[in-house]
């Protein structure tokens, strides 16, 4: 508020976009679901009486670096689009998709290894909680990849420009959330759980 020559002027407030509010609400709800799964994983950790233990889990360092790097590339994509630079936007956006896809491939390879070691979702409590928690995250990555892929298709058709930067930024919030959740999941499963 400012006061000029006896008159009171009220500065207009700008509300956040409906898209951002909606995405932040979705992220809050999804965070609550992840908290429940993390607590379940920690609660049942070490309580399996038979079957494979956490000793067979191998931290997916390379694939984690891929996913965490994708937060940086999606940010660069949004910055490029806000600046009206379509080609750099598309390059960074596609790189984000590739890094996310590599992460999902890493998850599939890890599951193949673990199933070969006898850790299935039905093997014991570790299997049930591990696949539930990591699978929930993988599902969110897959949803993110579908959304990233959709934007990529529209961008290739030249239907994504500076005017859509706010909408693309809203989608990037989801991707940052997926990355942040992985930091928690990685810490719980591969650091605390070992």
C-alpha positions in Angstrom: 0.0 0.0 0.0 1.2 3.5 -0.7 0.0 6.9 0.4 0.2 9.8 -2.1 -1.0 13.3 -1.3 -3.8 12.3 1.0 -5.1 9.4 -1.2 -4.8 5.8 -0.4 -3.8 3.6 -3.3 -4.1 -0.1 -3.0 -1.7 -2.2 -5.1 -3.5 -4.8 -7.1 -2.9 -8.4 -6.0 -2.2 -11.0 -8.5 -3.4 -14.5 -7.8 -1.5 -17.6 -8.8 -2.8 -19.2 -12.0 -5.6 -21.8 -11.7 -3.2 -24.3 -13.3 -0.5 -23.8 -10.6 -3.0 -24.0 -7.8 -4.5 -27.2 -9.3 -1.0 -28.8 -9.7 0.1 -27.8 -6.2 -3.1 -29.3 -4.8 -2.4 -32.5 -6.8 1.2 -32.6 -5.5 0.0 -32.1 -1.9 -2.4 -35.0 -2.3 0.1 -37.3 -4.0 2.7 -36.4 -1.3 0.3 -37.7 1.3 0.0 -41.0 -0.6 3.8 -41.3 -0.8 4.2 -40.5 2.9 1.9 -43.5 3.7 3.9 -45.8 1.4 7.2 -44.6 2.9 5.9 -45.2 6.5 4.7 -48.6 5.5 8.0 -49.5 4.0 9.9 -48.3 7.1 7.4 -50.0 9.4 7.8 -53.4 7.8 11.5 -53.1 7.1 13.4 -56.1 8.5 10.2 -57.9 9.6 10.3 -60.5 6.8 10.9 -63.9 8.4 12.0 -65.6 5.2 13.0 -64.8 1.6 15.4 -62.1 0.2 16.5 -59.2 2.3 17.6 -55.7 1.5 21.1 -57.0 0.9 20.1 -57.8 -2.7 19.2 -54.1 -3.5 21.7 -52.3 -5.6 21.4 -48.5 -5.6 20.6 -47.3 -9.1 23.1 -44.4 -9.1 23.4 -43.8 -12.8 19.6 -43.8 -13.3 19.1 -41.6 -10.3 21.5 -39.1 -11.8 19.5 -39.3 -15.0 16.3 -38.5 -13.2 17.7 -35.7 -11.1 19.4 -34.1 -14.1 16.0 -34.0 -15.8 14.8 -31.4 -13.3 17.5 -29.2 -14.6 16.7 -29.8 -18.2 13.0 -29.3 -17.8 13.8 -26.0 -16.1 16.0 -24.9 -19.0 13.2 -25.9 -21.4 10.7 -23.7 -19.6 13.2 -20.8 -19.5 13.8 -21.2 -23.3 10.0 -21.2 -24.0 9.4 -18.1 -21.8 12.1 -16.4 -23.9 10.3 -17.5 -27.2 13.1 -19.8 -28.2 11.3 -22.8 -29.6 14.3 -24.9 -30.8 16.2 -24.8 -27.5 12.9 -25.5 -25.7 12.3 -28.6 -27.8 15.8 -29.8 -27.3 15.8 -29.5 -23.5 12.2 -30.9 -23.4 13.2 -34.0 -25.4 16.3 -34.5 -23.3 14.1 -34.4 -20.2 11.9 -37.1 -21.8 15.0 -39.2 -22.6 16.4 -38.9 -19.1 13.1 -39.9 -17.6 12.8 -42.8 -20.0 16.3 -44.0 -19.0 15.3 -43.8 -15.4 12.2 -46.0 -16.1 14.4 -48.4 -18.0 16.7 -48.6 -15.0 13.7 -49.4 -12.8 12.7 -52.2 -15.2 16.2 -53.6 -15.2 16.4 -53.5 -11.5 13.1 -55.3 -11.1 14.2 -58.0 -13.6 17.4 -58.5 -11.5 15.4 -58.7 -8.2 12.8 -61.1 -9.6 15.7 -63.3 -10.7 17.0 -63.1 -7.1 13.6 -64.3 -5.8 12.3 -60.9 -4.6 8.7 -60.6 -6.0 5.8 -58.7 -4.7 4.5 -61.9 -3.1 7.9 -63.2 -1.7 7.7 -61.4 1.6 7.0 -58.1 3.3 10.1 -56.5 1.7 8.9 -57.5 -1.7 5.4 -56.2 -1.1 6.5 -52.8 0.4 9.5 -52.4 -2.0 7.4 -53.0 -5.2 4.5 -50.9 -3.9 6.7 -47.9 -3.0 9.1 -48.0 -6.0 6.2 -49.0 -8.3 4.1 -46.1 -7.2 7.0 -43.8 -8.1 7.6 -45.5 -11.4 3.9 -45.0 -12.2 4.3 -41.3 -11.6 7.3 -41.2 -13.8 5.3 -43.0 -16.5 2.5 -40.5 -16.3 5.0 -37.7 -16.5 6.6 -39.2 -19.6 3.2 -39.5 -21.2 2.6 -35.8 -20.5 6.1 -34.8 -21.7 5.5 -36.8 -24.8 2.2 -35.1 -25.5 3.8 -31.7 -25.2 6.6 -32.9 -27.5 4.1 -33.9 -30.2 2.4 -30.5 -30.0 5.7 -28.7 -30.1 6.7 -30.7 -33.2 3.5 -29.5 -34.7 4.5 -26.0 -33.8 1.5 -25.6 -31.5 3.7 -24.8 -28.4 5.0 -21.3 -28.2 5.7 -18.5 -25.7 2.0 -18.1 -25.0 1.9 -21.7 -23.6 4.9 -21.2 -21.3 2.8 -20.9 -18.2 1.0 -24.2 -19.0 4.4 -25.9 -19.7 5.7 -24.5 -16.4 2.8 -26.1 -14.6 3.6 -29.4 -16.0 7.3 -28.9 -15.0 6.1 -28.6 -11.4 4.8 -32.2 -11.6 8.2 -33.4 -13.0 10.1 -31.6 -10.2 7.7 -33.3 -7.7 8.5 -36.7 -9.3 12.2 -36.0 -8.9 11.9 -34.8 -5.3 9.9 -37.9 -4.4 12.7 -40.0 -5.8 15.2 -38.4 -3.5 13.0 -39.5 -0.5 12.4 -43.0 -2.0 16.1 -43.5 -2.8 17.1 -42.4 0.7 14.6 -44.7 2.4 15.2 -47.7 0.2 18.9 -47.6 -0.5 20.4 -45.7 2.4 18.2 -46.0 5.5 16.9 -49.5 4.6 20.3 -51.1 4.2 
